[in-house]
Amino acid sequence: MEVAVTELRAHLSDWLAVVRDGGEVVVTERGVPVARLSAVGSASLLERLTEQGLVARPQSAGRPRASGRSRPRSQRPVADLLSEARR
């Protein structure tokens, strides 16, 4: 549900009731979404998608590591290479 800032200010308690009942309200300013109101106890998007089976949690908590070839190293300073490329 979307609501303009002015409407939200004028009827805040009504919109909070919508959120309290499980709804989600997107606040717009001149037609552009600027905020989202949701209940404090509501699950995050990631949690909801996980529960629905649409996404899965990673196997490990660490960052993935690149394997195979080593990282290329520059023979000269990168600033010199950029200066040459810009000429």
VMD Tcl script that builds the backbone (N, CA, C; Angstrom):
set m [mol new atoms 261]
animate dup $m
set s [atomselect $m all]
$s set {name element resname resid chain x y z} {
  {N N MET 1 A 0.830 -1.164 0.000}
  {CA C MET 1 A 0.000 0.000 0.000}
  {C C MET 1 A 0.884 1.241 0.000}
  {N N GLU 2 A 0.528 2.240 -0.760}
  {CA C GLU 2 A 1.301 3.485 -0.795}
  {C C GLU 2 A 0.484 4.622 -0.195}
  {N N VAL 3 A 1.206 5.552 0.430}
  {CA C VAL 3 A 0.552 6.715 1.013}
  {C C VAL 3 A 1.498 7.910 0.879}
  {N N ALA 4 A 0.928 9.061 0.559}
  {CA C ALA 4 A 1.718 10.289 0.474}
  {C C ALA 4 A 2.041 10.786 1.881}
  {N N VAL 5 A 3.130 11.515 1.998}
  {CA C VAL 5 A 3.558 12.040 3.294}
  {C C VAL 5 A 2.458 12.864 3.938}
  {N N THR 6 A 1.797 13.704 3.157}
  {CA C THR 6 A 0.751 14.560 3.734}
  {C C THR 6 A -0.412 13.736 4.274}
  {N N GLU 7 A -0.792 12.695 3.540}
  {CA C GLU 7 A -1.867 11.815 4.001}
  {C C GLU 7 A -1.436 11.046 5.247}
  {N N LEU 8 A -0.179 10.613 5.283}
  {CA C LEU 8 A 0.336 9.899 6.448}
  {C C LEU 8 A 0.294 10.787 7.687}
  {N N ARG 9 A 0.710 12.037 7.543}
  {CA C ARG 9 A 0.673 12.975 8.676}
  {C C ARG 9 A -0.751 13.206 9.169}
  {N N ALA 10 A -1.664 13.351 8.231}
  {CA C ALA 10 A -3.041 13.666 8.602}
  {C C ALA 10 A -3.747 12.491 9.283}
  {N N HIS 11 A -3.385 11.270 8.919}
  {CA C HIS 11 A -4.082 10.092 9.441}
  {C C HIS 11 A -3.091 9.042 9.929}
  {N N LEU 12 A -2.113 9.475 10.702}
  {CA C LEU 12 A -1.043 8.581 11.145}
  {C C LEU 12 A -1.581 7.377 11.911}
  {N N SER 13 A -2.501 7.581 12.823}
  {CA C SER 13 A -3.004 6.459 13.625}
  {C C SER 13 A -3.691 5.408 12.743}
  {N N ASP 14 A -4.376 5.837 11.698}
  {CA C ASP 14 A -5.025 4.882 10.790}
  {C C ASP 14 A -3.986 4.035 10.052}
  {N N TRP 15 A -2.909 4.677 9.592}
  {CA C TRP 15 A -1.874 3.949 8.861}
  {C C TRP 15 A -1.084 3.036 9.791}
  {N N LEU 16 A -0.901 3.456 11.035}
  {CA C LEU 16 A -0.233 2.587 12.001}
  {C C LEU 16 A -1.081 1.358 12.306}
  {N N ALA 17 A -2.388 1.509 12.276}
  {CA C ALA 17 A -3.277 0.358 12.473}
  {C C ALA 17 A -3.120 -0.644 11.325}
  {N N VAL 18 A -2.957 -0.125 10.110}
  {CA C VAL 18 A -2.736 -1.005 8.951}
  {C C VAL 18 A -1.458 -1.812 9.157}
  {N N VAL 19 A -0.392 -1.138 9.597}
  {CA C VAL 19 A 0.883 -1.801 9.831}
  {C C VAL 19 A 0.762 -2.798 10.982}
  {N N ARG 20 A 0.094 -2.409 12.038}
  {CA C ARG 20 A -0.091 -3.276 13.206}
  {C C ARG 20 A -0.819 -4.564 12.821}
  {N N ASP 21 A -1.730 -4.472 11.854}
  {CA C ASP 21 A -2.491 -5.640 11.408}
  {C C ASP 21 A -1.721 -6.496 10.403}
  {N N GLY 22 A -0.442 -6.186 10.209}
  {CA C GLY 22 A 0.389 -7.010 9.324}
  {C C GLY 22 A 0.638 -6.427 7.958}
  {N N GLY 23 A 0.075 -5.274 7.675}
  {CA C GLY 23 A 0.289 -4.651 6.378}
  {C C GLY 23 A 1.630 -3.940 6.294}
  {N N GLU 24 A 1.966 -3.548 5.113}
  {CA C GLU 24 A 3.194 -2.794 4.878}
  {C C GLU 24 A 2.816 -1.544 4.100}
  {N N VAL 25 A 3.325 -0.401 4.523}
  {CA C VAL 25 A 2.970 0.873 3.907}
  {C C VAL 25 A 4.227 1.520 3.341}
  {N N VAL 26 A 4.180 1.892 2.067}
  {CA C VAL 26 A 5.275 2.610 1.428}
  {C C VAL 26 A 4.903 4.085 1.413}
  {N N VAL 27 A 5.758 4.911 2.009}
  {CA C VAL 27 A 5.508 6.350 2.089}
  {C C VAL 27 A 6.142 7.006 0.867}
  {N N THR 28 A 5.359 7.837 0.176}
  {CA C THR 28 A 5.864 8.515 -1.015}
  {C C THR 28 A 5.902 10.023 -0.803}
  {N N GLU 29 A 6.835 10.638 -1.489}
  {CA C GLU 29 A 6.951 12.091 -1.473}
  {C C GLU 29 A 6.961 12.539 -2.928}
  {N N ARG 30 A 5.893 13.191 -3.327}
  {CA C ARG 30 A 5.706 13.611 -4.722}
  {C C ARG 30 A 5.779 12.418 -5.669}
  {N N GLY 31 A 5.194 11.306 -5.219}
  {CA C GLY 31 A 5.124 10.108 -6.050}
  {C C GLY 31 A 6.339 9.207 -6.003}
  {N N VAL 32 A 7.378 9.617 -5.282}
  {CA C VAL 32 A 8.610 8.834 -5.209}
  {C C VAL 32 A 8.669 8.136 -3.850}
  {N N PRO 33 A 8.830 6.805 -3.828}
  {CA C PRO 33 A 8.923 6.099 -2.546}
  {C C PRO 33 A 10.141 6.550 -1.747}
  {N N VAL 34 A 9.925 6.867 -0.461}
  {CA C VAL 34 A 11.021 7.339 0.393}
  {C C VAL 34 A 11.187 6.517 1.662}
  {N N ALA 35 A 10.157 5.773 2.058}
  {CA C ALA 35 A 10.252 4.993 3.293}
  {C C ALA 35 A 9.249 3.850 3.241}
  {N N ARG 36 A 9.493 2.871 4.112}
  {CA C ARG 36 A 8.590 1.726 4.224}
  {C C ARG 36 A 8.282 1.499 5.691}
  {N N LEU 37 A 7.014 1.360 6.007}
  {CA C LEU 37 A 6.603 1.079 7.375}
  {C C LEU 37 A 6.159 -0.369 7.456}
  {N N SER 38 A 6.726 -1.096 8.413}
  {CA C SER 38 A 6.307 -2.473 8.648}
  {C C SER 38 A 6.341 -2.729 10.144}
  {N N ALA 39 A 5.639 -3.743 10.577}
  {CA C ALA 39 A 5.566 -4.056 11.996}
  {C C ALA 39 A 6.943 -4.438 12.533}
  {N N VAL 40 A 7.180 -4.129 13.786}
  {CA C VAL 40 A 8.467 -4.415 14.411}
  {C C VAL 40 A 8.746 -5.911 14.412}
  {N N GLY 41 A 7.752 -6.720 14.658}
  {CA C GLY 41 A 7.939 -8.160 14.728}
  {C C GLY 41 A 7.924 -8.857 13.386}
  {N N SER 42 A 7.773 -8.128 12.302}
  {CA C SER 42 A 7.686 -8.780 10.993}
  {C C SER 42 A 9.060 -9.277 10.560}
  {N N ALA 43 A 9.060 -10.339 9.810}
  {CA C ALA 43 A 10.306 -10.948 9.344}
  {C C ALA 43 A 10.910 -10.101 8.236}
  {N N SER 44 A 12.226 -10.140 8.136}
  {CA C SER 44 A 12.896 -9.416 7.066}
  {C C SER 44 A 12.624 -10.113 5.734}
  {N N LEU 45 A 12.902 -9.442 4.661}
  {CA C LEU 45 A 12.670 -9.995 3.334}
  {C C LEU 45 A 13.459 -11.286 3.151}
  {N N LEU 46 A 14.713 -11.298 3.579}
  {CA C LEU 46 A 15.538 -12.492 3.437}
  {C C LEU 46 A 14.952 -13.665 4.211}
  {N N GLU 47 A 14.476 -13.402 5.413}
  {CA C GLU 47 A 13.871 -14.472 6.216}
  {C C GLU 47 A 12.608 -15.014 5.552}
  {N N ARG 48 A 11.784 -14.119 5.014}
  {CA C ARG 48 A 10.553 -14.565 4.347}
  {C C ARG 48 A 10.861 -15.394 3.111}
  {N N LEU 49 A 11.837 -14.952 2.305}
  {CA C LEU 49 A 12.192 -15.698 1.099}
  {C C LEU 49 A 12.792 -17.056 1.442}
  {N N THR 50 A 13.549 -17.119 2.538}
  {CA C THR 50 A 14.117 -18.390 2.981}
  {C C THR 50 A 13.006 -19.337 3.416}
  {N N GLU 51 A 12.044 -18.830 4.160}
  {CA C GLU 51 A 10.926 -19.661 4.604}
  {C C GLU 51 A 10.106 -20.183 3.429}
  {N N GLN 52 A 9.990 -19.379 2.376}
  {CA C GLN 52 A 9.230 -19.791 1.193}
  {C C GLN 52 A 10.027 -20.723 0.291}
  {N N GLY 53 A 11.310 -20.913 0.611}
  {CA C GLY 53 A 12.155 -21.791 -0.191}
  {C C GLY 53 A 12.664 -21.158 -1.470}
  {N N LEU 54 A 12.567 -19.839 -1.591}
  {CA C LEU 54 A 13.007 -19.159 -2.807}
  {C C LEU 54 A 14.500 -18.858 -2.799}
  {N N VAL 55 A 15.086 -18.731 -1.615}
  {CA C VAL 55 A 16.531 -18.536 -1.481}
  {C C VAL 55 A 17.030 -19.476 -0.396}
  {N N ALA 56 A 18.333 -19.719 -0.406}
  {CA C ALA 56 A 18.933 -20.584 0.615}
  {C C ALA 56 A 20.074 -19.837 1.285}
  {N N ARG 57 A 20.283 -20.127 2.536}
  {CA C ARG 57 A 21.399 -19.537 3.279}
  {C C ARG 57 A 22.708 -20.122 2.752}
  {N N PRO 58 A 23.812 -19.379 2.848}
  {CA C PRO 58 A 25.098 -19.903 2.387}
  {C C PRO 58 A 25.549 -21.095 3.234}
  {N N GLN 59 A 26.363 -21.965 2.641}
  {CA C GLN 59 A 26.861 -23.141 3.344}
  {C C GLN 59 A 27.809 -22.767 4.469}
  {N N SER 60 A 28.623 -21.723 4.235}
  {CA C SER 60 A 29.556 -21.278 5.274}
  {C C SER 60 A 29.401 -19.777 5.465}
  {N N ALA 61 A 29.802 -19.312 6.642}
  {CA C ALA 61 A 29.641 -17.891 6.951}
  {C C ALA 61 A 30.756 -17.040 6.366}
  {N N GLY 62 A 31.864 -17.643 5.989}
  {CA C GLY 62 A 33.012 -16.886 5.476}
  {C C GLY 62 A 32.822 -16.442 4.036}
  {N N ARG 63 A 33.678 -15.543 3.620}
  {CA C ARG 63 A 33.663 -15.071 2.244}
  {C C ARG 63 A 34.271 -16.115 1.335}
  {N N PRO 64 A 33.788 -16.245 0.107}
  {CA C PRO 64 A 34.393 -17.201 -0.811}
  {C C PRO 64 A 35.790 -16.736 -1.218}
  {N N ARG 65 A 36.668 -17.679 -1.454}
  {CA C ARG 65 A 38.032 -17.360 -1.865}
  {C C ARG 65 A 38.228 -17.770 -3.310}
  {N N ALA 66 A 38.944 -16.927 -4.022}
  {CA C ALA 66 A 39.296 -17.265 -5.398}
  {C C ALA 66 A 40.377 -18.333 -5.368}
  {N N SER 67 A 40.260 -19.257 -6.269}
  {CA C SER 67 A 41.286 -20.300 -6.332}
  {C C SER 67 A 41.821 -20.363 -7.750}
  {N N GLY 68 A 42.942 -20.993 -7.893}
  {CA C GLY 68 A 43.527 -21.117 -9.223}
  {C C GLY 68 A 44.693 -20.169 -9.376}
  {N N ARG 69 A 44.600 -19.310 -10.377}
  {CA C ARG 69 A 45.715 -18.411 -10.683}
  {C C ARG 69 A 45.887 -17.345 -9.622}
  {N N SER 70 A 47.119 -16.877 -9.487}
  {CA C SER 70 A 47.392 -15.800 -8.546}
  {C C SER 70 A 46.965 -14.466 -9.148}
  {N N ARG 71 A 46.841 -13.469 -8.306}
  {CA C ARG 71 A 46.423 -12.150 -8.725}
  {C C ARG 71 A 47.522 -11.514 -9.585}
  {N N PRO 72 A 47.158 -10.886 -10.703}
  {CA C PRO 72 A 48.182 -10.237 -11.536}
  {C C PRO 72 A 48.787 -9.030 -10.803}
  {N N ARG 73 A 50.083 -8.848 -10.966}
  {CA C ARG 73 A 50.787 -7.727 -10.341}
  {C C ARG 73 A 51.314 -6.799 -11.436}
  {N N SER 74 A 51.201 -5.519 -11.204}
  {CA C SER 74 A 51.676 -4.520 -12.157}
  {C C SER 74 A 53.185 -4.350 -12.021}
  {N N GLN 75 A 53.836 -4.155 -13.150}
  {CA C GLN 75 A 55.281 -3.928 -13.144}
  {C C GLN 75 A 55.622 -2.483 -12.785}
  {N N ARG 76 A 54.665 -1.580 -13.043}
  {CA C ARG 76 A 54.854 -0.158 -12.753}
  {C C ARG 76 A 53.693 0.332 -11.909}
  {N N PRO 77 A 53.833 1.532 -11.337}
  {CA C PRO 77 A 52.712 2.074 -10.555}
  {C C PRO 77 A 51.468 2.251 -11.429}
  {N N VAL 78 A 50.319 1.962 -10.877}
  {CA C VAL 78 A 49.061 2.048 -11.608}
  {C C VAL 78 A 48.804 3.479 -12.069}
  {N N ALA 79 A 49.210 4.466 -11.278}
  {CA C ALA 79 A 49.007 5.869 -11.660}
  {C C ALA 79 A 49.715 6.183 -12.977}
  {N N ASP 80 A 50.906 5.623 -13.172}
  {CA C ASP 80 A 51.631 5.842 -14.435}
  {C C ASP 80 A 50.878 5.208 -15.604}
  {N N LEU 81 A 50.373 4.016 -15.397}
  {CA C LEU 81 A 49.619 3.343 -16.452}
  {C C LEU 81 A 48.360 4.120 -16.826}
  {N N LEU 82 A 47.661 4.670 -15.827}
  {CA C LEU 82 A 46.469 5.463 -16.107}
  {C C LEU 82 A 46.819 6.745 -16.854}
  {N N SER 83 A 47.902 7.384 -16.477}
  {CA C SER 83 A 48.315 8.609 -17.171}
  {C C SER 83 A 48.596 8.335 -18.631}
  {N N GLU 84 A 49.247 7.232 -18.923}
  {CA C GLU 84 A 49.545 6.869 -20.317}
  {C C GLU 84 A 48.260 6.565 -21.075}
  {N N ALA 85 A 47.335 5.871 -20.434}
  {CA C ALA 85 A 46.093 5.490 -21.098}
  {C C ALA 85 A 45.230 6.698 -21.416}
  {N N ARG 86 A 45.354 7.754 -20.630}
  {CA C ARG 86 A 44.546 8.956 -20.831}
  {C C ARG 86 A 45.094 9.851 -21.927}
  {N N ARG 87 A 46.325 9.625 -22.319}
  {CA C ARG 87 A 46.933 10.470 -23.377}
  {C C ARG 87 A 46.446 10.122 -24.734}
}
mol reanalyze $m
mol bondsrecalc $m
mol representation Tube
mol addrep $m
